[in-house]
Amino acid sequence: MSVRWERASVAPDVAGVAAAECRSGGDGVLALTTDGALVEWSPGEEPIELGRGIQDACRCSRLLDFPDDASVLLAFATSSGEQLWRARLSPTFSLEPAGEVSGGVLALERSPDEELLALVGGLGVLVLMTSELDPLAESSLFQEGFGRDSFVNVGWGSKRTQFHGSLGKKAALADEESPDGKVLEKRDEDGLHPCIAWRDDGELLAVSYVEPGQRSRVRVFDRRGTLLTTSECLSGLEKCLCWRPSPSLIASSLLTMHSKKREVIFLEKNGLRHGEFPRPFQTDQVTTHLAFSPNSDVLMVCSRSNGSSCLQVFTCSNYHWCLKLSWTTAGDIVHAAWDKVDDLR
C-alpha cells in the first residue's frame, strides 16, 4: 500500500494559527491566526487575508466553513460573553454574534451530511442543532444509566464473584469504576475536555468526556440526541476520537496506568472494547488527533511534546498495525485531514 505525502508551508508573514479547517468542496484551508485574522490558503499559493479584528482568537476552539452562505462559524471556550460568532465573508467581511453557551464551547463538530451540528458546553450538555443553529435536542453527558441499548443480564453475577484467571483475587477486589484499580492521574489539560466524532453516515455520534473524579467514558448518541450506549471507565483516555468507517468502530488513544505507554484502542458501538495496539511514542507525547482514511485502510495519529509535533501513519494487515510514516515538526499541528477524493492522500 502506498500513501502519498505532500507537504507545504504557510508563508512566513502569517501569524501563529489558533484554529483551522479544510474548505468544504475545495483544496483550500481556512485558518484563524492568533492576532485575530481570518486567512484562506491553498497549497502553492500565497495566503489571502479575508478579514481581521476577531477578539480573543487564542481561545477559539473550532471553526467551521459554511460555503453556501459565504460565512464561517467560530466557537470560543470562554465562560462568559458570546461564544459563537458568525464571520460573513461576502460582500464585505463582518462579524456578528450567533449564540451563547453556558460554560463556553468545549467541542463542536458538524455531521457528515452537513445538516446537523453537535456541541458540548462547559456544563456537560450535548446540544444538537441545525446548520442555522436552531436547537433540536439536549442531553446531559452525566445522566444516569447505560442508555437505550442496555445489555440483558444473563446471570454472570457481580465482578467480585466472577473468575479472573491469572489476575487472581486482586482483580475481583479492584474498584469496578476504575479498571486498573488505581487512582487516575491528572492528565494533560486537553485530556479533560470532551471530544465529538460522527459516524460516516451521520446517524450516530460518539462523545468522550470526563466525569467528576476524572473517570473517562465514551457515550454513543443517535442524531436525535438519544443516549444509546456507554463504555466502561477508560482511565487515561485522551482528547481524540474518530470512527473507523469499515468495520464500524470507535478509535481513541489511551495512556495505560500500569505500563505508562500510549496505545490506540477500539470500541464497538455497544461500548465494549474491540482490541488495541501500542504506539512507538514516548510517554510525554500527548495524542491530539486521530483520523481514518475514507477507505478505512490507514490511520493518521497526531501528537505533541515539548514544543514539537509528530504525525504518524499506520496501516493494518492481518489485524496487525504497522507504522508506515512518521514526520516531526516544530510547533503544533493545528489541523490535519484526509483528502475527500483521494483515499490515500
VOPA-234692 format. One record per residue (C-alpha): residue in one letter; x, y, z; residue number from 1. Coordinates in pm, whole numbers, plus 32768, in hexadecimal, padded with zeros to 4 digits. Each point is the difference from the previous one (the first is absolute). Example, Ala and Ser with C-alpha at 12.3 -4.5 7.8 and 13.67 -1.06 7.14 Angstrom:
<recs>
<aa = A east = 84CE north = 7E3E up = 830C i = 1>
<aa = S east = 8089 north = 8158 up = 7FBE i = 2>
</recs>
This chain:
<recs>
<aa = M east = 8000 north = 8000 up = 8000 i = 1>
<aa = S east = 8083 north = 8158 up = 7FA2 i = 2>
<aa = V east = 7FA5 north = 813C up = 80BF i = 3>
<aa = R east = 804C north = 8145 up = 7F4B i = 4>
<aa = W east = 809D north = 8109 up = 80DA i = 5>
<aa = E east = 7FEB north = 816C up = 7F99 i = 6>
<aa = R east = 8082 north = 8115 up = 80DB i = 7>
<aa = A east = 7FF1 north = 8176 up = 7FD3 i = 8>
<aa = S east = 8049 north = 8124 up = 80E8 i = 9>
<aa = V east = 7F3C north = 813A up = 804B i = 10>
<aa = A east = 80A0 north = 8147 up = 7F94 i = 11>
<aa = P east = 80DF north = 8093 up = 8111 i = 12>
<aa = D east = 7F30 north = 813E up = 8026 i = 13>
<aa = V east = 7ED6 north = 7F3F up = 8091 i = 14>
<aa = A east = 7FE8 north = 8008 up = 817B i = 15>
<aa = G east = 7FD5 north = 7ECB up = 80D7 i = 16>
<aa = V east = 7EC9 north = 7F33 up = 7FBA i = 17>
<aa = A east = 7EF8 north = 7FD9 up = 810F i = 18>
<aa = A east = 7F09 north = 7F29 up = 7F3B i = 19>
<aa = A east = 7FDF north = 7F78 up = 7EA0 i = 20>
<aa = E east = 7F0F north = 7F3F up = 7F23 i = 21>
<aa = C east = 8006 north = 7F78 up = 7E9D i = 22>
<aa = R east = 7F16 north = 80BE up = 7F19 i = 23>
<aa = S east = 7ECA north = 7F3D up = 7F9F i = 24>
<aa = G east = 8014 north = 7F8B up = 7E99 i = 25>
<aa = G east = 815F north = 8084 up = 7FC0 i = 26>
<aa = D east = 8173 north = 7FD8 up = 8045 i = 27>
<aa = G east = 8024 north = 8140 up = 80C8 i = 28>
<aa = V east = 8024 north = 802C up = 8176 i = 29>
<aa = L east = 7F5F north = 8105 up = 80DD i = 30>
<aa = A east = 80D3 north = 806E up = 8128 i = 31>
<aa = L east = 7FCC north = 80ED up = 8122 i = 32>
<aa = T east = 8147 north = 809F up = 8069 i = 33>
<aa = T east = 8058 north = 8056 up = 8165 i = 34>
<aa = D east = 7FF5 north = 8173 up = 7FAD i = 35>
<aa = G east = 7E92 north = 7FED up = 7F95 i = 36>
<aa = A east = 8010 north = 7FDC up = 7E86 i = 37>
<aa = L east = 7F3C north = 7F08 up = 7F2E i = 38>
<aa = V east = 80DB north = 7F7A up = 7EE7 i = 39>
<aa = E east = 7FC1 north = 7F1E up = 7ED5 i = 40>
<aa = W east = 8123 north = 7F3A up = 7F78 i = 41>
<aa = S east = 802D north = 7F03 up = 7EE8 i = 42>
<aa = P east = 8139 north = 7F2E up = 7FBD i = 43>
<aa = G east = 80EB north = 80B2 up = 7F12 i = 44>
<aa = E east = 7F5B north = 8153 up = 8033 i = 45>
<aa = E east = 802F north = 8128 up = 80E6 i = 46>
<aa = P east = 7F0F north = 8020 up = 8128 i = 47>
<aa = I east = 7ED9 north = 80EC up = 7FCE i = 48>
<aa = E east = 7F83 north = 80C8 up = 8129 i = 49>
<aa = L east = 7E83 north = 7FFC up = 8001 i = 50>
<aa = G east = 7FCF north = 80DE up = 812E i = 51>
<aa = R east = 808D north = 806F up = 814B i = 52>
<aa = G east = 7F93 north = 8077 up = 8159 i = 53>
<aa = I east = 7F97 north = 7EB9 up = 80A7 i = 54>
<aa = Q east = 8030 north = 802D up = 8174 i = 55>
<aa = D east = 8091 north = 7EF7 up = 80E8 i = 56>
<aa = A east = 8064 north = 7F28 up = 7ED6 i = 57>
<aa = C east = 80E1 north = 7F25 up = 80D9 i = 58>
<aa = R east = 7EC9 north = 7F7A up = 80B2 i = 59>
<aa = C east = 7F60 north = 7F88 up = 7EBC i = 60>
<aa = S east = 7FAF north = 7E8E up = 8027 i = 61>
<aa = R east = 7F70 north = 7FBE up = 7EA4 i = 62>
<aa = L east = 7FAD north = 80A2 up = 7EB4 i = 63>
<aa = L east = 7F15 north = 7F77 up = 7EF7 i = 64>
<aa = D east = 7FDE north = 806B up = 7E96 i = 65>
<aa = F east = 7EA4 north = 8046 up = 7F75 i = 66>
<aa = P east = 8038 north = 803C up = 7E8A i = 67>
<aa = D east = 7E8C north = 8010 up = 7FA8 i = 68>
<aa = D east = 7FD6 north = 814F up = 80AE i = 69>
<aa = A east = 8170 north = 8069 up = 7FF1 i = 70>
<aa = S east = 8034 north = 7FFC up = 8177 i = 71>
<aa = V east = 80D8 north = 7F61 up = 810C i = 72>
<aa = L east = 7F86 north = 7F93 up = 8156 i = 73>
<aa = L east = 80F6 north = 8042 up = 811D i = 74>
<aa = A east = 7FDF north = 7F56 up = 8154 i = 75>
<aa = F east = 80B0 north = 807B up = 813A i = 76>
<aa = A east = 8042 north = 7F4F up = 8149 i = 77>
<aa = T east = 7FD2 north = 813A up = 80D5 i = 78>
<aa = S east = 7F10 north = 7FDE up = 8126 i = 79>
<aa = S east = 7F5D north = 8157 up = 7FD7 i = 80>
<aa = G east = 7F7F north = 80D1 up = 7EE0 i = 81>
<aa = E east = 7FAE north = 7F86 up = 7EA3 i = 82>
<aa = Q east = 80A8 north = 7EB5 up = 7FA8 i = 83>
<aa = L east = 7F77 north = 7FD0 up = 7E9F i = 84>
<aa = W east = 804C north = 8101 up = 7EF4 i = 85>
<aa = R east = 7FAF north = 8006 up = 7E8E i = 86>
<aa = A east = 8101 north = 809D up = 7F19 i = 87>
<aa = R east = 7F5D north = 8076 up = 7EBE i = 88>
<aa = L east = 80EF north = 7FFA up = 7EDA i = 89>
<aa = S east = 7F26 north = 80A1 up = 7EF5 i = 90>
<aa = P east = 7FC7 north = 810B up = 7F88 i = 91>
<aa = T east = 80E5 north = 808C up = 810E i = 92>
<aa = F east = 8099 north = 7F62 up = 8134 i = 93>
<aa = S east = 7F2E north = 8028 up = 813A i = 94>
<aa = L east = 7FD2 north = 7F5A up = 8153 i = 95>
<aa = E east = 7EB6 north = 7FBE up = 80AD i = 96>
<aa = P east = 7FA9 north = 7F41 up = 8141 i = 97>
<aa = A east = 7F5B north = 7EB0 up = 7FBF i = 98>
<aa = G east = 7FBC north = 7F76 up = 8159 i = 99>
<aa = E east = 8067 north = 7FD0 up = 8169 i = 100>
<aa = V east = 804B north = 7EB4 up = 80AB i = 101>
<aa = S east = 8010 north = 7FD4 up = 8178 i = 102>
<aa = G east = 8168 north = 7FBA up = 8062 i = 103>
<aa = G east = 808A north = 8039 up = 7EA2 i = 104>
<aa = V east = 8023 north = 7F18 up = 7ED5 i = 105>
<aa = L east = 80E2 north = 7ED7 up = 804F i = 106>
<aa = A east = 7FB8 north = 7F35 up = 7EC6 i = 107>
<aa = L east = 7F4C north = 8043 up = 7EB7 i = 108>
<aa = E east = 7FE2 north = 7F1B up = 7ED1 i = 109>
<aa = R east = 7F27 north = 7FF9 up = 7EC9 i = 110>
<aa = S east = 7F56 north = 7EC4 up = 7F84 i = 111>
<aa = P east = 8087 north = 7F6A up = 7EBB i = 112>
<aa = D east = 7EC1 north = 805F up = 7F47 i = 113>
<aa = E east = 8034 north = 8166 up = 8081 i = 114>
<aa = E east = 7E99 north = 8010 up = 807F i = 115>
<aa = L east = 8045 north = 7FF9 up = 8177 i = 116>
<aa = L east = 80F4 north = 8093 up = 80FA i = 117>
<aa = A east = 805E north = 7F53 up = 8145 i = 118>
<aa = L east = 807E north = 80DF up = 8119 i = 119>
<aa = V east = 8075 north = 7FB7 up = 8162 i = 120>
<aa = G east = 7FF7 north = 8124 up = 80F3 i = 121>
<aa = G east = 80C4 north = 8038 up = 813E i = 122>
<aa = L east = 7EE6 north = 7F75 up = 80D8 i = 123>
<aa = G east = 8013 north = 7EAA up = 7F5A i = 124>
<aa = V east = 7ECC north = 801C up = 7F22 i = 125>
<aa = L east = 7FF9 north = 7F7A up = 7E9C i = 126>
<aa = V east = 7F35 north = 80E1 up = 7F1A i = 127>
<aa = L east = 7F94 north = 7F9A up = 7EA3 i = 128>
<aa = M east = 7FAD north = 8120 up = 7F15 i = 129>
<aa = T east = 7FAB north = 803F up = 7E96 i = 130>
<aa = S east = 8103 north = 80A8 up = 7F22 i = 131>
<aa = E east = 7F41 north = 8145 up = 8047 i = 132>
<aa = L east = 8048 north = 7FCC up = 8176 i = 133>
<aa = D east = 7E98 north = 7FAB up = 805C i = 134>
<aa = P east = 8007 north = 7F11 up = 812C i = 135>
<aa = L east = 7F65 north = 7EAA up = 7FC7 i = 136>
<aa = A east = 805B north = 7F35 up = 8135 i = 137>
<aa = E east = 80CB north = 800F up = 8140 i = 138>
<aa = S east = 8090 north = 7EE1 up = 80C7 i = 139>
<aa = S east = 80DA north = 8003 up = 8137 i = 140>
<aa = L east = 8145 north = 7F3E up = 7FEE i = 141>
<aa = F east = 7FE1 north = 7FBB up = 8175 i = 142>
<aa = Q east = 7EA7 north = 7F5F up = 7FF3 i = 143>
<aa = E east = 7FCC north = 7EB9 up = 80B9 i = 144>
<aa = G east = 7FE5 north = 7EB3 up = 7F50 i = 145>
<aa = F east = 80A8 north = 7F45 up = 7EE5 i = 146>
<aa = G east = 7F17 north = 8072 up = 7EE9 i = 147>
<aa = R east = 7EE1 north = 7F7E up = 7F2F i = 148>
<aa = D east = 80C1 north = 7ED1 up = 7F7D i = 149>
<aa = S east = 805F north = 7F7C up = 8156 i = 150>
<aa = F east = 8073 north = 7E97 up = 8023 i = 151>
<aa = V east = 7F27 north = 7EEA up = 8086 i = 152>
<aa = N east = 807E north = 7F65 up = 8146 i = 153>
<aa = V east = 8037 north = 7E8D up = 7FC2 i = 154>
<aa = G east = 8065 north = 7FB0 up = 8165 i = 155>
<aa = W east = 817A north = 8017 up = 8002 i = 156>
<aa = G east = 7FF2 north = 80A7 up = 8153 i = 157>
<aa = S east = 80CD north = 8121 up = 8086 i = 158>
<aa = K east = 816C north = 8040 up = 7FB2 i = 159>
<aa = R east = 8068 north = 7F83 up = 8158 i = 160>
<aa = T east = 7F6A north = 7EA6 up = 7FC1 i = 161>
<aa = Q east = 8082 north = 7FCC up = 7E9C i = 162>
<aa = F east = 8131 north = 7F33 up = 7F9F i = 163>
<aa = H east = 812D north = 80DC up = 7FA5 i = 164>
<aa = G east = 8100 north = 7EFC up = 7F99 i = 165>
<aa = S east = 816D north = 805F up = 8036 i = 166>
<aa = L east = 7FA0 north = 815A up = 807D i = 167>
<aa = G east = 7F87 north = 7F5F up = 8141 i = 168>
<aa = K east = 7F47 north = 8095 up = 8125 i = 169>
<aa = K east = 8092 north = 815D up = 7FD4 i = 170>
<aa = A east = 7F3C north = 802C up = 7EBE i = 171>
<aa = A east = 7EBF north = 7F97 up = 80AD i = 172>
<aa = L east = 8037 north = 80FA up = 8118 i = 173>
<aa = A east = 8061 north = 8121 up = 7F1C i = 174>
<aa = D east = 7F13 north = 8126 up = 7FEA i = 175>
<aa = E east = 7F06 north = 7FBA up = 7EEB i = 176>
<aa = E east = 8007 north = 816F up = 7FA2 i = 177>
<aa = S east = 8178 north = 7FF4 up = 7FBF i = 178>
<aa = P east = 806B north = 7ED6 up = 7F2A i = 179>
<aa = D east = 8166 north = 8000 up = 807F i = 180>
<aa = G east = 7F9F north = 803A up = 816B i = 181>
<aa = K east = 80DA north = 8138 up = 801D i = 182>
<aa = V east = 7FB7 north = 816D up = 803A i = 183>
<aa = L east = 7FF8 north = 80B1 up = 7EB1 i = 184>
<aa = E east = 811E north = 80EF up = 7FC4 i = 185>
<aa = K east = 7FCC north = 8165 up = 7F94 i = 186>
<aa = R east = 803B north = 800E up = 7E8A i = 187>
<aa = D east = 804C north = 8111 up = 7F08 i = 188>
<aa = E east = 7EFC north = 8115 up = 8011 i = 189>
<aa = D east = 7F73 north = 7FA4 up = 7EAB i = 190>
<aa = G east = 7FBB north = 7EA2 up = 8081 i = 191>
<aa = L east = 7EF6 north = 808D up = 80E9 i = 192>
<aa = H east = 7F37 north = 8094 up = 7EE0 i = 193>
<aa = P east = 7EF3 north = 7F3E up = 7F42 i = 194>
<aa = C east = 802B north = 7F92 up = 7E9A i = 195>
<aa = I east = 7EF4 north = 7FBB up = 7EF5 i = 196>
<aa = A east = 8015 north = 7F10 up = 7EDA i = 197>
<aa = W east = 7EEA north = 7FBF up = 7F01 i = 198>
<aa = R east = 7FDA north = 7EB4 up = 7F4F i = 199>
<aa = D east = 802C north = 8021 up = 7E89 i = 200>
<aa = D east = 7E8B north = 7FD3 up = 7FBA i = 201>
<aa = G east = 7FA3 north = 8114 up = 80F6 i = 202>
<aa = E east = 7F0D north = 7F22 up = 80C1 i = 203>
<aa = L east = 80D3 north = 7FD9 up = 813B i = 204>
<aa = L east = 80FE north = 80CF up = 80C0 i = 205>
<aa = A east = 80F1 north = 7FA2 up = 8114 i = 206>
<aa = V east = 8060 north = 80EF up = 8119 i = 207>
<aa = S east = 8123 north = 7FCD up = 80EF i = 208>
<aa = Y east = 7FF1 north = 80B9 up = 8149 i = 209>
<aa = V east = 8084 north = 8001 up = 8164 i = 210>
<aa = E east = 7F16 north = 7FCB up = 8123 i = 211>
<aa = P east = 8035 north = 80AA up = 8151 i = 212>
<aa = G east = 8124 north = 7F48 up = 809C i = 213>
<aa = Q east = 80B8 north = 7FEB up = 7EAF i = 214>
<aa = R east = 7F5A north = 7EBF up = 7F86 i = 215>
<aa = S east = 7FFC north = 7FFE up = 7E84 i = 216>
<aa = R east = 7EF1 north = 7F5E up = 7F2E i = 217>
<aa = V east = 7F7D north = 7FFE up = 7E9C i = 218>
<aa = R east = 7E8C north = 801F up = 7FBD i = 219>
<aa = V east = 7F4B north = 7FC2 up = 7EB7 i = 220>
<aa = F east = 7ECE north = 80CD up = 7F9B i = 221>
<aa = D east = 7F22 north = 7FF9 up = 7ECF i = 222>
<aa = R east = 7FBF north = 8138 up = 7F2F i = 223>
<aa = R east = 7EC6 north = 8049 up = 80CE i = 224>
<aa = G east = 80CD north = 801D up = 813F i = 225>
<aa = T east = 7F98 north = 7EB2 up = 8098 i = 226>
<aa = L east = 810A north = 7F56 up = 80D4 i = 227>
<aa = L east = 8039 north = 7EA2 up = 7F78 i = 228>
<aa = T east = 812E north = 7F6E up = 80B2 i = 229>
<aa = T east = 8112 north = 8052 up = 80FC i = 230>
<aa = S east = 815C north = 7F6D up = 8011 i = 231>
<aa = E east = 80AA north = 7F81 up = 8138 i = 232>
<aa = C east = 80E7 north = 80EA up = 80BD i = 233>
<aa = L east = 8132 north = 8044 up = 7F23 i = 234>
<aa = S east = 8111 north = 8086 up = 80E2 i = 235>
<aa = G east = 8102 north = 80CD up = 7F42 i = 236>
<aa = L east = 7F20 north = 804E up = 7ED5 i = 237>
<aa = E east = 8085 north = 8122 up = 7F30 i = 238>
<aa = K east = 7F4B north = 8112 up = 7F43 i = 239>
<aa = C east = 7FE6 north = 7F59 up = 7EAB i = 240>
<aa = L east = 7EE9 north = 7F34 up = 7F6A i = 241>
<aa = C east = 7FA0 north = 7F84 up = 7EA7 i = 242>
<aa = W east = 7F2C north = 7EF8 up = 7F53 i = 243>
<aa = R east = 8095 north = 7EF7 up = 7F1F i = 244>
<aa = P east = 7F11 north = 7FE8 up = 7ED6 i = 245>
<aa = S east = 8025 north = 7E89 up = 7FC6 i = 246>
<aa = P east = 7FEA north = 7F40 up = 80DD i = 247>
<aa = S east = 7F41 north = 8104 up = 80C8 i = 248>
<aa = L east = 80D3 north = 8036 up = 8137 i = 249>
<aa = I east = 8051 north = 8126 up = 80E2 i = 250>
<aa = A east = 8172 north = 804C up = 802A i = 251>
<aa = S east = 80AB north = 80C8 up = 8110 i = 252>
<aa = S east = 814F north = 8017 up = 80B3 i = 253>
<aa = L east = 8047 north = 7F84 up = 815E i = 254>
<aa = L east = 811F north = 8035 up = 80F3 i = 255>
<aa = T east = 8010 north = 7EB9 up = 80BC i = 256>
<aa = M east = 8033 north = 8028 up = 8176 i = 257>
<aa = H east = 80CF north = 7EC5 up = 803A i = 258>
<aa = S east = 80F9 north = 8019 up = 7EE0 i = 259>
<aa = K east = 7FFE north = 817A up = 7FC9 i = 260>
<aa = K east = 7FE2 north = 7FC3 up = 7E8A i = 261>
<aa = R east = 7F0E north = 808A up = 7F03 i = 262>
<aa = E east = 7F2C north = 7F21 up = 7F26 i = 263>
<aa = V east = 7EE6 north = 8028 up = 7F06 i = 264>
<aa = I east = 7EC5 north = 7F51 up = 807A i = 265>
<aa = F east = 7EC8 north = 7F99 up = 7F44 i = 266>
<aa = L east = 7E9C north = 7FF9 up = 8084 i = 267>
<aa = E east = 7ECA north = 7F67 up = 7F6C i = 268>
<aa = K east = 7EBF north = 80C7 up = 7FE7 i = 269>
<aa = N east = 7F83 north = 7F4C up = 8138 i = 270>
<aa = G east = 8123 north = 8090 up = 80C8 i = 271>
<aa = L east = 80CD north = 7EBF up = 801E i = 272>
<aa = R east = 8176 north = 7FF4 up = 7FBA i = 273>
<aa = H east = 805D north = 7F6B up = 7EAF i = 274>
<aa = G east = 8179 north = 7FF2 up = 8001 i = 275>
<aa = E east = 8123 north = 80F2 up = 8010 i = 276>
<aa = F east = 8166 north = 802C up = 7F90 i = 277>
<aa = P east = 812B north = 80AD up = 80A3 i = 278>
<aa = R east = 80A8 north = 812B up = 7F5F i = 279>
<aa = P east = 8174 north = 8051 up = 7FF1 i = 280>
<aa = F east = 7FD2 north = 8141 up = 80C4 i = 281>
<aa = Q east = 80BA north = 808D up = 8127 i = 282>
<aa = T east = 7F30 north = 8024 up = 813A i = 283>
<aa = D east = 7FFE north = 817E up = 7FF3 i = 284>
<aa = Q east = 7F66 north = 800A up = 7EA3 i = 285>
<aa = V east = 7E91 north = 8064 up = 8019 i = 286>
<aa = T east = 7F19 north = 7F82 up = 7EEE i = 287>
<aa = T east = 7F37 north = 811B up = 7F61 i = 288>
<aa = H east = 7F56 north = 7F6F up = 7ECE i = 289>
<aa = L east = 7F96 north = 7EB7 up = 7F5E i = 290>
<aa = A east = 7F6C north = 7FD3 up = 7EA4 i = 291>
<aa = F east = 7FC0 north = 7ED6 up = 7F1F i = 292>
<aa = S east = 8020 north = 8018 up = 7E88 i = 293>
<aa = P east = 7EAE north = 7FED up = 7F4D i = 294>
<aa = N east = 8042 north = 7E95 up = 7F9E i = 295>
<aa = S east = 8055 north = 7FA0 up = 816B i = 296>
<aa = D east = 8155 north = 7F75 up = 7FA0 i = 297>
<aa = V east = 80E1 north = 810C up = 8097 i = 298>
<aa = L east = 7FFE north = 80AB up = 8155 i = 299>
<aa = M east = 809E north = 8155 up = 8038 i = 300>
<aa = V east = 8073 north = 8059 up = 8161 i = 301>
<aa = C east = 8078 north = 8159 up = 806C i = 302>
<aa = S east = 80AF north = 804B up = 8149 i = 303>
<aa = R east = 80C6 north = 8115 up = 80A5 i = 304>
<aa = S east = 811A north = 8013 up = 80FD i = 305>
<aa = N east = 80E7 north = 8114 up = 8082 i = 306>
<aa = G east = 7FBF north = 80FC up = 7EEC i = 307>
<aa = S east = 7FFE north = 7F0B up = 7EDD i = 308>
<aa = S east = 7EF6 north = 7F2D up = 7F52 i = 309>
<aa = C east = 8004 north = 7EAD up = 7F58 i = 310>
<aa = L east = 7F20 north = 7F6E up = 7EF3 i = 311>
<aa = Q east = 8001 north = 7E86 up = 7FD3 i = 312>
<aa = V east = 7F4D north = 7F1F up = 7F07 i = 313>
<aa = F east = 7FA4 north = 7E96 up = 804E i = 314>
<aa = T east = 7F7A north = 7EEC up = 7F21 i = 315>
<aa = C east = 7F60 north = 7EB6 up = 8063 i = 316>
<aa = S east = 8044 north = 7EA4 up = 7F76 i = 317>
<aa = N east = 7F7E north = 7EBF up = 809D i = 318>
<aa = Y east = 7F8B north = 80C6 up = 8131 i = 319>
<aa = H east = 8161 north = 8085 up = 8039 i = 320>
<aa = W east = 803D north = 8178 up = 7FF1 i = 321>
<aa = C east = 814C north = 8078 up = 7F71 i = 322>
<aa = L east = 809D north = 8159 up = 7FFE i = 323>
<aa = K east = 8032 north = 806B up = 7E94 i = 324>
<aa = L east = 805B north = 816F up = 801D i = 325>
<aa = S east = 8073 north = 80F3 up = 810D i = 326>
<aa = W east = 8037 north = 8176 up = 7FE0 i = 327>
<aa = T east = 806A north = 80F5 up = 8110 i = 328>
<aa = T east = 7FEA north = 817B up = 7FF5 i = 329>
<aa = A east = 8030 north = 8123 up = 80EE i = 330>
<aa = G east = 7EC7 north = 809A up = 8097 i = 331>
<aa = D east = 7E9F north = 7F70 up = 8005 i = 332>
<aa = I east = 7F43 north = 7F4A up = 7EEF i = 333>
<aa = V east = 7EBE north = 80CA up = 800E i = 334>
<aa = H east = 7F3E north = 7F3F up = 7EF7 i = 335>
<aa = A east = 8038 north = 7EC2 up = 7F36 i = 336>
<aa = A east = 7F05 north = 7F56 up = 7F19 i = 337>
<aa = W east = 7FE7 north = 7EFC up = 7EED i = 338>
<aa = D east = 7FB2 north = 8066 up = 7E9C i = 339>
<aa = K east = 7E8C north = 7FD1 up = 7FB9 i = 340>
<aa = V east = 8041 north = 7F7D up = 7E9F i = 341>
<aa = D east = 814B north = 7F46 up = 8014 i = 342>
<aa = D east = 7FE8 north = 7EFD up = 8119 i = 343>
<aa = L east = 8178 north = 7FEB up = 8035 i = 344>
<aa = R east = 8062 north = 816F up = 8000 i = 345>
</recs>
